[in-house]
Amino acid sequence: MRVSLDLPGSPDRTRVVVAMSGGVDSSVVAGLLKESGYDVVGVTLQLYDHGEATHRKGACCAGQDIHDARRVAETLGIPHYVLDYEERFREAVIDPFAASYAAGETPVPCISCNQTVKFADLLGTAKRLGADALATGHYVRSEQHGNRRALYRPVDLDRDQSYFLFATTPAQLDFLRFPLGGMTKAETRGAARAFNLPIADKSDSQDICFVPSGGYADVIRKLNPGAAEPGHIVHIDGRVLGRHDGIINFTVGQRRGIGIALGQPLYVVHLDPEGRRVIVGPREALLTGRLHLRGVNWLGDIPLAEVPAGGIDILARVRSTRPPMPARLMVKDGKVVVDLAVGEAGVAPGQACVFYDGDGDGARVLGGGWIERSEHNAEAEIALGKLVSRDSAVAAL
């Protein structure tokens, strides 16, 4: 199967660096480009080495996966390099993740990794290697749109990774290529077998590669021991219901593991890091209608400054596992605000809100931003305002 990267010049005179994680997807990208006649160079980033994680099934960018990437490169007959990015990965991804989590947010480190280590640092390395493009195994599409490339959802919506790429800048998009955007996962597996790749049946990597046991709190404790300070569990109506061992053990929207029996389901509605309080309440208190964003990356045709006062209609996605839903984007005092047509439950600061112009195959990604804060329904917003504005000294007893 031959692919075209929409680049000037013949493939044999076009160098492409492939970011090879050791998994099926990026390995197939290398195979497809090699078969299509491109001058392919494989690069694998060593991002961490957490002992257990380096041999854990489903891990990526560590010991076994580096070995697998090297075997694939040998099978395909392409040069392969391993670059030590551990220090940079910790500085740009792991440490900010730990700080954000300790501050009561729910960060998405995979987006930060793409934004910094992969599409800034690795992209620069690819250019220094004389590459005309950097190709990855993400399930997303990019196509020429006017004088720039634009980002679109892939054919296989079950594998859509556009949520994790919202922070990709126009300049980066011009250099990046995503050969799997027009393929399904089943077709990718089939290609891996056709190329006789040793990883054809390898399991997919997990989203957060540097959490060996799947427990975020364990990682935060190691990186920031002071983050696990005890405090109170408080009902949104002001009642103190119990104690907790640290807000890092909770996320907004959580129901299980709160440790309070009240005769009705309780959900984590808000985390108050300054007062060390976990604020809980009924599910309806979770509903969020308005999002205030920071760090917005805009990929639309008109500048954000030219968005009409009444806003524009978009579709918004606040979780990678949910489809884009109707919303309205507005710019108020230079800040982006998104009003959701239907309230979402469990939206937390630190998550991403990604914008689209549609909800199906080929829908264009218009950008996105990080959720700085959200507004709940009126009753819950008033109750939270009263709680958070109180003197938190009582909660710290």
C-alpha positions as CSV (number, residue, x, y, z in Angstrom):
1,M,0.0,0.0,0.0
2,R,1.5,3.3,-1.1
3,V,0.9,6.6,0.5
4,S,1.5,10.2,-0.5
5,L,2.6,12.9,2.0
6,D,1.6,15.8,-0.3
7,L,5.2,17.1,-0.5
8,P,7.0,18.5,-3.5
9,G,9.6,16.4,-5.1
10,S,9.9,12.6,-5.6
11,P,9.7,10.3,-2.6
12,D,13.2,9.0,-3.0
13,R,14.5,12.6,-2.6
14,T,12.2,13.3,0.4
15,R,13.5,12.5,3.8
16,V,10.8,11.8,6.5
17,V,11.6,11.2,10.2
18,V,9.1,8.8,11.8
19,A,8.5,9.1,15.5
20,M,8.7,5.4,16.4
21,S,7.3,4.5,19.9
22,G,7.7,0.7,19.4
23,G,4.0,0.2,18.9
24,V,2.0,-1.0,16.0
25,D,0.8,2.3,14.7
26,S,4.1,4.2,14.3
27,S,5.8,1.0,13.0
28,V,3.3,0.7,10.2
29,V,3.8,4.4,9.4
30,A,7.5,3.6,8.9
31,G,6.6,0.6,6.8
32,L,4.2,2.5,4.6
33,L,6.6,5.3,3.9
34,K,9.5,2.9,3.2
35,E,7.3,1.0,0.7
36,S,6.2,4.3,-0.9
37,G,9.8,5.1,-1.7
38,Y,10.6,7.8,0.9
39,D,13.9,8.3,2.6
40,V,12.8,7.1,6.1
41,V,14.6,7.7,9.3
42,G,13.2,6.2,12.5
43,V,13.6,8.1,15.8
44,T,12.6,6.8,19.2
45,L,12.5,8.9,22.3
46,Q,13.5,7.5,25.6
47,L,11.2,9.4,27.9
48,Y,11.4,7.7,31.3
49,D,12.7,4.5,33.0
50,H,10.4,3.7,35.9
51,G,11.6,0.1,36.6
52,E,8.2,-1.7,36.6
53,A,7.0,0.5,33.7
54,T,9.8,-0.4,31.4
55,H,8.6,-4.0,31.3
56,R,4.9,-3.4,31.8
57,K,2.5,-4.6,29.1
58,G,1.0,-1.5,27.5
59,A,3.8,0.9,28.4
60,C,5.5,3.0,25.8
61,C,8.7,5.0,25.3
62,A,10.7,2.8,27.7
63,G,12.9,-0.3,27.7
64,Q,11.0,-3.0,25.8
65,D,9.4,-0.5,23.4
66,I,12.8,0.9,22.4
67,H,13.9,-2.7,21.7
68,D,10.8,-3.3,19.6
69,A,11.3,-0.1,17.6
70,R,14.9,-1.1,16.9
71,R,13.7,-4.5,15.7
72,V,11.1,-3.0,13.4
73,A,13.7,-0.6,11.9
74,E,16.0,-3.6,11.2
75,T,13.1,-5.5,9.6
76,L,12.3,-2.5,7.3
77,G,16.0,-1.7,6.6
78,I,15.9,1.9,7.8
79,P,18.3,3.8,10.0
80,H,17.1,4.2,13.6
81,Y,18.2,6.5,16.4
82,V,17.3,6.5,20.1
83,L,17.3,10.0,21.8
84,D,17.5,10.4,25.5
85,Y,14.7,12.9,26.4
86,E,14.2,11.8,30.0
87,E,15.2,15.1,31.5
88,R,13.2,17.2,29.0
89,F,10.1,14.9,29.5
90,R,10.3,15.3,33.2
91,E,10.6,19.1,33.0
92,A,7.9,19.6,30.3
93,V,5.4,16.9,31.2
94,I,5.8,15.0,34.5
95,D,6.6,17.9,36.8
96,P,3.8,20.1,35.4
97,F,1.4,17.1,35.7
98,A,2.3,16.6,39.3
99,A,1.9,20.3,40.1
100,S,-1.4,20.6,38.3
101,Y,-2.8,17.5,40.1
102,A,-1.7,18.8,43.5
103,A,-3.5,22.0,42.7
104,G,-6.8,20.2,42.3
105,E,-6.8,20.0,38.5
106,T,-7.2,17.0,36.2
107,P,-4.3,17.5,33.7
108,V,-3.9,15.6,30.4
109,P,-0.2,14.9,30.1
110,C,-0.5,13.3,26.6
111,I,-1.5,16.7,25.2
112,S,1.5,18.4,26.9
113,C,3.8,15.7,25.6
114,N,2.6,16.4,22.0
115,Q,2.8,20.1,22.6
116,T,6.3,20.2,23.9
117,V,8.5,17.1,23.6
118,K,7.2,15.6,20.3
119,F,6.0,18.6,18.2
120,A,8.5,21.1,19.4
121,D,11.7,19.3,20.5
122,L,11.5,16.2,18.2
123,L,10.2,18.4,15.3
124,G,13.3,20.6,15.7
125,T,15.5,17.5,15.7
126,A,13.8,16.2,12.5
127,K,14.6,19.5,10.8
128,R,18.3,19.3,11.9
129,L,18.4,15.8,10.4
130,G,17.4,17.3,7.0
131,A,13.9,16.0,7.1
132,D,11.1,17.4,4.9
133,A,8.5,16.1,7.3
134,L,7.9,14.4,10.7
135,A,5.4,11.6,10.5
136,T,3.6,10.0,13.5
137,G,1.1,7.2,14.1
138,H,-1.7,9.3,15.3
139,Y,-5.2,8.7,14.0
140,V,-5.9,12.1,12.6
141,R,-5.8,13.8,9.2
142,S,-4.2,16.9,7.9
143,E,-4.9,18.5,4.5
144,Q,-4.1,21.6,2.6
145,H,-6.6,24.4,3.4
146,G,-5.8,27.6,1.6
147,N,-2.1,28.4,2.2
148,R,-1.9,26.3,5.3
149,R,-2.6,22.8,6.4
150,A,-5.7,22.1,8.6
151,L,-6.4,19.3,11.1
152,Y,-9.3,16.9,10.7
153,R,-10.9,13.9,12.4
154,P,-9.8,10.5,11.0
155,V,-11.8,7.8,9.1
156,D,-11.7,5.6,12.2
157,L,-13.6,7.6,14.8
158,D,-13.1,4.9,17.4
159,R,-9.4,5.7,17.3
160,D,-9.7,9.5,16.9
161,Q,-6.8,11.2,18.6
162,S,-7.6,14.8,17.5
163,Y,-8.5,15.7,21.1
164,F,-4.8,15.2,22.0
165,L,-3.5,17.3,19.2
166,F,-5.5,20.6,19.6
167,A,-2.4,22.5,20.7
168,T,-0.6,21.8,17.4
169,T,0.3,25.1,15.8
170,P,-0.2,26.0,12.1
171,A,3.5,26.0,11.6
172,Q,3.9,22.6,13.2
173,L,1.0,21.3,11.0
174,D,2.8,22.3,7.9
175,F,5.7,20.0,8.8
176,L,3.7,17.1,10.3
177,R,2.1,14.2,8.5
178,F,-0.3,11.6,9.7
179,P,-0.5,8.6,7.3
180,L,-3.0,6.6,9.4
181,G,-5.7,9.2,9.2
182,G,-7.4,7.4,6.3
183,M,-7.1,3.9,7.7
184,T,-8.9,1.8,10.4
185,K,-7.1,0.1,13.2
186,A,-7.9,-3.3,11.6
187,E,-6.2,-2.1,8.4
188,T,-3.2,-1.0,10.3
189,R,-2.9,-4.4,12.0
190,G,-3.2,-6.0,8.6
191,A,-0.4,-3.9,7.2
192,A,1.8,-4.8,10.1
193,R,1.3,-8.5,9.3
194,A,1.9,-7.9,5.6
195,F,5.2,-6.2,6.4
196,N,6.1,-9.1,8.7
197,L,6.7,-6.7,11.6
198,P,7.6,-8.4,14.9
199,I,5.1,-6.2,16.8
200,A,2.0,-6.9,14.6
201,D,0.0,-8.3,17.5
202,K,1.4,-6.1,20.2
203,S,-1.1,-4.5,22.6
204,D,-1.8,-0.8,22.3
205,S,0.0,1.6,24.7
206,Q,-1.8,3.2,27.6
207,D,-2.5,6.9,27.6
208,I,-0.3,7.9,30.6
209,C,2.9,6.1,30.0
210,F,4.8,7.2,33.2
211,V,2.2,5.9,35.7
212,P,3.4,2.3,36.2
213,S,0.6,1.1,38.4
214,G,-2.2,3.2,37.0
215,G,-2.4,5.1,40.3
216,Y,-1.8,8.8,39.8
217,A,-1.6,9.6,43.5
218,D,1.4,7.2,43.9
219,V,3.3,9.2,41.3
220,I,2.4,12.5,42.8
221,R,3.5,11.4,46.3
222,K,6.9,10.5,45.0
223,L,7.4,13.7,43.1
224,N,5.8,16.0,45.7
225,P,5.5,14.4,49.1
226,G,3.9,17.4,50.6
227,A,0.9,17.2,48.2
228,A,-0.9,14.5,50.2
229,E,-2.0,16.5,53.2
230,P,-5.2,15.5,55.0
231,G,-8.3,17.6,55.2
232,H,-12.1,17.6,55.3
233,I,-14.7,16.2,53.1
234,V,-17.4,18.8,53.0
235,H,-20.9,18.7,51.5
236,I,-21.8,21.5,49.1
237,D,-24.4,22.6,51.7
238,G,-21.6,23.3,54.2
239,R,-21.8,20.1,56.3
240,V,-18.4,18.5,57.3
241,L,-18.9,14.8,56.5
242,G,-15.5,13.3,57.2
243,R,-11.7,13.4,56.6
244,H,-9.5,12.5,53.7
245,D,-5.8,11.7,53.2
246,G,-5.1,14.2,50.5
247,I,-7.0,15.8,47.6
248,I,-4.6,14.1,45.2
249,N,-6.7,10.9,45.8
250,F,-9.8,12.5,44.2
251,T,-10.9,13.9,40.9
252,V,-14.0,16.0,40.0
253,G,-16.8,13.7,39.0
254,Q,-15.6,10.8,41.1
255,R,-18.3,8.7,42.9
256,R,-16.5,5.6,44.1
257,G,-14.0,5.6,46.9
258,I,-15.1,8.8,48.6
259,G,-15.6,6.8,51.9
260,I,-18.8,8.6,53.0
261,A,-22.2,6.8,53.4
262,L,-25.0,9.3,53.3
263,G,-27.9,7.3,52.0
264,Q,-27.6,8.9,48.6
265,P,-24.9,8.9,45.8
266,L,-22.2,11.5,46.4
267,Y,-19.9,12.9,43.7
268,V,-16.8,15.0,44.0
269,V,-18.0,18.5,42.9
270,H,-15.0,20.6,43.6
271,L,-11.4,20.4,45.0
272,D,-10.2,23.2,47.2
273,P,-6.4,22.8,47.4
274,E,-5.9,25.9,49.6
275,G,-8.4,24.7,52.2
276,R,-7.5,21.0,51.6
277,R,-11.2,20.3,51.2
278,V,-12.9,17.8,49.0
279,I,-16.4,19.2,48.3
280,V,-19.1,16.6,47.4
281,G,-22.7,16.7,46.5
282,P,-25.5,15.2,44.3
283,R,-24.9,14.6,40.6
284,E,-26.9,17.6,39.5
285,A,-24.3,19.8,41.3
286,L,-21.7,18.5,38.8
287,L,-23.5,19.9,35.7
288,T,-21.4,22.6,34.0
289,G,-22.7,25.0,31.4
290,R,-19.9,27.5,30.9
291,L,-16.1,27.0,30.5
292,H,-13.4,29.7,30.9
293,L,-10.3,28.7,29.0
294,R,-6.6,29.5,29.1
295,G,-3.8,28.7,26.7
296,V,-6.1,28.6,23.7
297,N,-4.6,27.4,20.4
298,W,-6.9,28.7,17.5
299,L,-6.8,26.9,14.1
300,G,-9.9,28.6,12.6
301,D,-10.0,30.8,9.5
302,I,-10.8,34.1,11.2
303,P,-8.7,35.5,14.0
304,L,-10.1,35.1,17.5
305,A,-10.1,38.9,17.8
306,E,-12.6,39.0,14.9
307,V,-15.1,36.6,16.5
308,P,-18.5,38.5,16.6
309,A,-19.6,39.8,20.0
310,G,-22.3,37.2,20.1
311,G,-19.9,34.4,19.5
312,I,-19.8,31.6,16.9
313,D,-21.4,28.1,16.9
314,I,-19.0,25.2,17.3
315,L,-18.9,21.7,18.6
316,A,-16.9,21.2,21.8
317,R,-15.3,18.1,23.4
318,V,-14.3,18.1,27.0
319,R,-13.2,14.4,27.1
320,S,-11.4,12.3,24.5
321,T,-14.0,9.5,25.0
322,R,-17.1,11.7,24.3
323,P,-18.3,13.0,20.9
324,P,-18.2,16.7,20.1
325,M,-21.4,18.5,21.3
326,P,-23.0,21.8,20.3
327,A,-21.6,24.9,22.0
328,R,-21.0,28.5,21.4
329,L,-17.5,30.1,21.6
330,M,-17.2,33.7,22.7
331,V,-14.3,36.1,23.4
332,K,-14.8,38.3,26.4
333,D,-12.1,40.7,27.5
334,G,-9.5,38.8,25.5
335,K,-10.4,35.5,27.1
336,V,-12.2,32.6,25.4
337,V,-15.5,31.4,27.0
338,V,-17.4,28.3,25.8
339,D,-21.1,27.9,26.5
340,L,-22.2,24.2,26.3
341,A,-25.7,23.7,24.8
342,V,-26.1,20.6,27.1
343,G,-24.5,20.6,30.6
344,E,-21.6,18.3,31.1
345,A,-21.0,16.5,34.3
346,G,-17.6,16.1,35.9
347,V,-15.7,18.9,34.0
348,A,-12.6,19.8,35.9
349,P,-9.9,22.5,35.7
350,G,-6.9,21.3,33.8
351,Q,-8.9,19.3,31.3
352,A,-8.9,20.3,27.6
353,C,-11.9,21.7,25.7
354,V,-11.4,21.1,21.9
355,F,-13.3,22.8,19.2
356,Y,-14.7,21.3,15.9
357,D,-16.8,22.4,13.0
358,G,-18.7,19.1,12.9
359,D,-19.0,15.7,14.7
360,G,-18.2,13.1,12.0
361,D,-15.5,11.7,9.9
362,G,-13.5,14.6,8.4
363,A,-14.8,17.3,10.8
364,R,-12.2,20.0,11.1
365,V,-10.4,20.8,14.4
366,L,-10.7,24.5,15.1
367,G,-8.3,24.4,18.1
368,G,-8.9,24.2,21.8
369,G,-7.8,25.3,25.2
370,W,-7.2,24.3,28.8
371,I,-10.2,24.7,31.2
372,E,-9.3,27.3,33.8
373,R,-12.6,27.1,35.6
374,S,-16.2,26.1,34.9
375,E,-19.5,27.4,36.0
376,H,-22.0,25.0,37.5
377,N,-25.8,25.3,37.6
378,A,-26.9,28.5,39.4
379,E,-27.7,26.8,42.7
380,A,-24.5,24.8,42.9
381,E,-22.5,27.9,41.8
382,I,-23.9,30.0,44.7
383,A,-23.2,27.2,47.2
384,L,-19.6,26.7,45.9
385,G,-19.0,30.4,46.0
386,K,-20.0,30.6,49.6
387,L,-17.9,27.6,50.6
388,V,-14.7,28.6,48.7
389,S,-14.9,32.2,49.8
390,R,-15.1,31.3,53.5
391,D,-12.1,31.3,55.8
392,S,-10.6,27.9,55.1
393,A,-8.8,27.7,58.5
394,V,-11.5,25.4,59.8
395,A,-10.9,23.0,57.0
396,A,-7.2,22.9,57.8
397,L,-7.7,21.9,61.5
